[in-house]
Amino acid sequence: MTPFHGPGSRMDGFPLNRRRRCLSWGHIRMGKCENIALQWRMKQNPSYKGKWHAPLIDNPSYKGIWKPQDIPNPEYFELDKPDFDPIAAIGIEIGTMHDGIVYGNILFADD
């Protein structure tokens, strides 16, 4: 007896395309896979202690929540009353060639 019964079939009696369809999780249909055991029983694990969590260990060099270091800037200044010229028009260039919107240029003008 030859290992193949015909084109597109196997020794176990399932045609190749049907067998692939039955073993693929996305295409399981009731009634087509009755000869293939897909139900697996869970084995009992006597050493199971519950859900695993990473152990907490002490960190002697912990200094609190990290924050960036403050470095004095001699050129920093604040304007109490900013004095701007009146704005007559605003122009915005928008590019939408991809998924998001890209603002290319923004123009503030008074005439």
N, C-alpha and C positions, 0 to 999 in steps of 0.2 A: 504494500500500500504506500502510495506517495504521501509526503507530508502535507500536500495541498489537495483539497478535493476539487478545486476548480478555480478559475480566476476570481479574485475578490473574496475568498473564504479561507477559513483556518481549520485546524484539526478539531477545535472545541465546538465547531458547529456554528459559530457566530460569523456572519460576514464581516469583513474588515470595517466597512463604513458604519455598520450598526454597532459593532463593538466599540469603536472610537466614540460614537455618539453616547453610548451608555456609560463609558468611563469618564466622559467629560462632565464636570459638575454643572456647567451652564446649560446642558441640553438633556438633563435627566427627565424622562417622561414616564409616568406610571404605566405599568404593564409591559414595557419594552425590556426592562432589566430584571425580570423576576428570577432569572437564573444566576445573576451575579449578586453576591452578598456584599452590600454596601453598608450594612449596619455593623458597627464595631462596638463591642462591649468594653467599658472602662475597667481596667484592672485595679484592684484595691492596692493602695500603697500603705503599708503599715507604718512607715516612717514619716508620713505626711503630718506636718505641724501647723498647717494653715498657710495663708498668703504670706509670701516672703516680703520683708521690708529690710532696707539697708540699715545696718546698725549705726547708731549715732556715736561718734567719738569726740572727745574733747579736743579743741584746738587752742593750745596755750598762746599762740601769737595772734588771736582774734582781737581786732581793735574796734569793732563795731561796724555799722553799715558804711560802705565805702562812699565817699563823696570826693569830688575833684578838689585839688589843692587850690586855695585862693592865692594868686600872685598879684601883687600891686601893679597897676598900670598907670604910669605917670602921665600918659597922654589922654586918659579918659576924662570926659566932662559931660555934664548934663545941661540941656537948655531949659531954663525955667519957662520962658515964653518964646517958643519958636516963631519966627517971623518969615512966612512964605508969601510969595506973590500970589495973587488970585489965580485960580485955575479955570480956564475957559473950556478946555477939551481934554479928553483922555482917549488915547488910541491904544488898542490891544491887538497884537498879532497872535492868532491862534492856529496851531498846526494839529491836525487830527489824522495823520497818516497811519498811526498804530492804534492799539487798544485804548490808550489814555489820551488825554488832551495835553498838549505842550504849549506853554506860553512862551513865545519867542522873544518879543519885544513889547515893552510898555512905554508909552510916550505921554508925558504931561506937558500941555502947552497953554499959553495964555493969549495967543492970537491966531 
